[in-house]
Amino acid sequence: MVAVFLFVGCNEEKKDDTPWVSLFDGQTLNGWTQKGGVAKYMVRDETIVGTTVNNTPNSFMTSDKMYGDFILELEYKVDSSMNSGIQIRSNSFPHYRDGRVHGYQIEIDPSERAWSAGIYDEGRRGWLNPLDNNPEAQKAFKQNDWNHYRIEAIGDTLKTWINGVPAAHLIDDKTASGFIGLQVHGIGKDKTPGTEIIWRNINILTDNLSKYSKKSPLAPIVTKNNLTVSEKKDGFKMLWDGKTTDGWRGARLDEFPEKGWKIEDGVLTVLSSGGEESAAGGDIVTKNLYGNFELMVDFKLTEGANSGIKYYVDTDINKGPGSSIGLEYQILDDARHPDAKLGNHDGSRTVASLYDLIQADPSKPINPIGEWNTARIVAKDNHIEHWLNGAKVLEYERKSDAYRKLVAESKYKKWPNFGEVDKGHILLQDHGDDVSYKNIKIKTMD
């Protein structure tokens, strides 16, 4: 009877029937390409071995194929003195910091901090999901031994496990797809080269993910309308809380407009009213004034839409029809809105341009209609920069002779000292088209 019981028990052992696809053939680096630095990669005993080299930036062995939703499992062994990571949904574009690899990184951290399997945003926002509040995951890492990662990226949800222990649970929609990369961290010139990190059993699943996805017991970290760890340290604050109208009012009102704007699911949308400027709810402005600042705003256009982000706005100027007066970061569907071909300076009404004054770089990176883009405006001691999706697209010196000449040649020439107030409101424009905003953040530098 005992023998029969043991036989039945063995047959009932659950086997992994997941239809994994291997990303590494065990013999070559076919299907992989190195990006970034020049650390050494080689194949040894059916593993990929990365070795540190002095005076080179972070190096990445990246998959040639791009992946959106997937479940990834792999093993690695790392020297206790080394930092590394697994890149997922990562990219390298010429317009973004000269091709720097950027995107989600599943951390490999053998230091005392022990944040292995936390989620870092390489080359962008820094830490998104550290492990300072997850001691069980911190304890799960094995020094000088093989560690197993499970990484799930499905929709806007990223989940990780280290050696079977839930580590990170993040909800973030910054990037939907990209390559997978194996990082060898740069070591500068003072450390001894030749330190190794080794990967093996790199397997991925891209089909029928709902069947194989695992639930995580961890409460998710949500980045939407929240500051990241790095942003908090850097002094940013939320300019809009994602839920209420606190801190904002109508440009010509004491309170927020009763119509024309909608807040839903963490998104602030100016509603369509036929394309007329400030004819429905009207522009909205911050109640506070800002001098030196760095502003970040995510925006999403609909077809043919027009809007704008204005700064150094004085709401006491222009009490008549139209929008309040200030410098404008143009928000526009360049392909379908006629304003793209207008302006007193060629191209100065296209997206990310300084409206009617300076054209944004024509090679700017703009995402398709219906997808989110990130605008960034840096204003420091009258030096102004416009950024779009990580690329600087223009810069100028406010109050300079060159700036004043541009104003004199523009539609703003009738406004004395246009754009030269020391402090002003931040404004989101109602131009009668459906345009959405979220993740509105500001850092003051006064």
TAWO-V867595 format. One record per pair of residues at least 12 apart in sequence whose ideal C-beta (glycine too) atoms are under 7 Angstrom apart, sorted by the first residue. I is the first residue (numbers start at 1). J is the second residue. Records with the same first field share a line. If there is no record, write none. Layout:
BEGIN
I->J + J
END
This chain:
BEGIN
18->205 + 212
19->205
20->203 + 204 + 205
21->203 + 204 + 205
22->202 + 203
23->63 + 180 + 202 + 203 + 204
24->48 + 202
26->46
27->43
28->43
29->41 + 43 + 61
31->63 + 64
32->61 + 62 + 63 + 64
33->62 + 64
34->59 + 60 + 61
35->60 + 62 + 92 + 101
36->57 + 58 + 59 + 60 + 101
37->56 + 57 + 58 + 59 + 186
38->53 + 56 + 59
39->51 + 52 + 53 + 56 + 59 + 184
40->53
41->61
46->200
47->198 + 199 + 200
48->61 + 182 + 199
49->196 + 198
50->182 + 184 + 196 + 197
51->194 + 195 + 196
52->184 + 187 + 193 + 194 + 195
53->193
54->187 + 189 + 193
55->189
56->186
57->186
58->183 + 185 + 186
59->183 + 184
60->87 + 101 + 181 + 182 + 183
61->181 + 182
62->179 + 180 + 181
63->179 + 180
66->177 + 178 + 179
67->177 + 180 + 206
68->176 + 177
69->153 + 154 + 155 + 206 + 209
70->153 + 204 + 205 + 206
71->152 + 205 + 209 + 212 + 213
72->88 + 151 + 180 + 204
73->149 + 150 + 203
74->149 + 199 + 201 + 202 + 203
75->146 + 147 + 148 + 200 + 201
76->108 + 147 + 197 + 198 + 199
77->145 + 146 + 198
78->108 + 110 + 197
79->195 + 196 + 197
80->110 + 143 + 144
81->195
82->110 + 185 + 195 + 197
83->108 + 109 + 185
84->108 + 183 + 184 + 185 + 197
85->105 + 106 + 107 + 108 + 120 + 183
86->105 + 106 + 149 + 151 + 182
87->101 + 103 + 105 + 122 + 180 + 181 + 183
88->103 + 104 + 106 + 151 + 153 + 180
89->103 + 104 + 153 + 175 + 176 + 177 + 178
90->102 + 103 + 104 + 122 + 178 + 179 + 181
91->103 + 178
93->365
95->363 + 365 + 391
96->390 + 391
97->123
100->123
101->122 + 123 + 181
102->122 + 123 + 124
103->122 + 175 + 178
104->119 + 121 + 158 + 175
105->120 + 122 + 183
106->119 + 149 + 151 + 160
107->120
110->141 + 143
114->131 + 138 + 141
115->130 + 131
116->141 + 162
117->137 + 149 + 160 + 161 + 162 + 167 + 168
118->130 + 131 + 167 + 168
119->158 + 160 + 168 + 170
125->228 + 230 + 231
126->228 + 229 + 230
127->228 + 229 + 230
128->170 + 172 + 221 + 223 + 228
129->168 + 170 + 221
130->229
131->167
134->167
136->165
137->162 + 165 + 166 + 167
140->162 + 163 + 165
141->162
142->163
147->162 + 163
148->163
149->161 + 162
152->213
154->209 + 213
156->171 + 172 + 173
157->171
158->170 + 172
159->216
166->216 + 217 + 218
169->216 + 218 + 219 + 220 + 221
170->220 + 221
171->220 + 222 + 223
172->223
182->199
184->197
224->242 + 266 + 438 + 439
225->238 + 241 + 242 + 266 + 438 + 439
227->441
231->441
234->443
235->443
236->441 + 442 + 443
237->441 + 442
238->441
239->286 + 426 + 440 + 441 + 442
240->268 + 440
242->266 + 438
243->263
247->286 + 287
248->284 + 285 + 286 + 287
249->284 + 285 + 287
250->282 + 284
251->282 + 283 + 284 + 285 + 315 + 324 + 427
252->282 + 315
256->284
257->281 + 282 + 284
259->280 + 281
260->273 + 280 + 281 + 282 + 430
261->281 + 284
266->438
267->436 + 438
268->436 + 437 + 438
269->434 + 436
270->307 + 428 + 430 + 435
271->434
272->432 + 433 + 434
273->432
274->432
275->306 + 431 + 432 + 433
276->432
277->322 + 323 + 431 + 432
278->322 + 323 + 430
279->432
280->430 + 432
281->430
282->430
283->323 + 324 + 427 + 428 + 429 + 430
284->427 + 428
285->313 + 315 + 324 + 425 + 426 + 427
286->425 + 426
289->423 + 424 + 425
290->423 + 424 + 426 + 442 + 444
291->422 + 423 + 446
292->379 + 380 + 381 + 444 + 445 + 446
293->379 + 442 + 443 + 444 + 445
294->378 + 442 + 443 + 445
295->311 + 376 + 377 + 426 + 442
296->374 + 376 + 439 + 441
297->309 + 375 + 437 + 439 + 440
298->372 + 373 + 374 + 437 + 438 + 439
299->331 + 373 + 375 + 435 + 436 + 437
300->370 + 371 + 372 + 436
301->331 + 333 + 369 + 435
302->369 + 433 + 434 + 435
303->333 + 336 + 369
304->333 + 336 + 337 + 433
305->333 + 433 + 434 + 435
306->332 + 337 + 339 + 431 + 433
307->331 + 429 + 431 + 433 + 435
308->328 + 329 + 330 + 331 + 355 + 429
309->329 + 331 + 375 + 377 + 428
310->324 + 326 + 327 + 328 + 427 + 429
311->326 + 327 + 377 + 379 + 424 + 426
312->326 + 327 + 419 + 421 + 424
313->325 + 326 + 424 + 425 + 427
314->326 + 421 + 424
315->425
317->415
323->429
324->427
325->415 + 418
326->419 + 424 + 427
327->354 + 419
328->354 + 355
329->352 + 375 + 377 + 386
330->349 + 350 + 351 + 352 + 353 + 355
331->351 + 435
332->349 + 350 + 351
333->369
334->350 + 351
343->356
344->356 + 409 + 410 + 411
345->357 + 358 + 359 + 406 + 409 + 410
346->359
347->359 + 362
351->366
352->364 + 375 + 386 + 388 + 393
353->394
354->386 + 394 + 396
356->410 + 411 + 412
357->406 + 407 + 410
358->394 + 396 + 406
360->386 + 388 + 393 + 394
361->393 + 394
364->388 + 391 + 393
365->388 + 389 + 391
366->388
367->389
373->388 + 389
374->389
375->388
380->445
382->397 + 398 + 399
383->395 + 397
384->396 + 398
398->419 + 420
399->420
END
